[in-house]
Amino acid sequence: MAIAGFPTSSDIYLEVDGVKVAVVQSYSARATKTSSTVEAFGEAEPVATVPGQTTHTLELTRLYATDEAIRDGIDFYSLNGFSLVICKPDRKVIYSDCQWSSISETGTLGDMVLEKVGIVATKRLETEV
């Protein structure tokens, strides 16, 4: 019996110009921030922390090109400025203006499957469904 609202691989996908080009089996996301401290003369500890820029890095596992993308001759190595869309039961998370940083392939001849893809996203937006 399937659990209602549980995300499936069709709920995680890559999108280019509003068109779904690949579904993703799973992902892991990591956000890092380059914050710094403000020191004051004569103080033993910093007096404040200044927030820096946030970087979003993700690792996608098992990407499958959609039939439409295969017909259009998709080349994952030339993709840039794409979005990763993650549909959760109560919200949608969109990582936009993505660039790939690493791609690992395994498979058989003619398969449009990538095992692991590392991506870096400029923005992360979370909306309620």
Protein Blocks (a to p, Z undefined) as FASTA:
>chain_A
ZZehiacfklgccdeehiafbdcfbdcddddddddddddehiabdfbdcdddddddddde
hiaddfklmmnopafklgghiacddddfkbccddehiacfbdcdeddehiacdfbdcddd
fbdcdddZZ
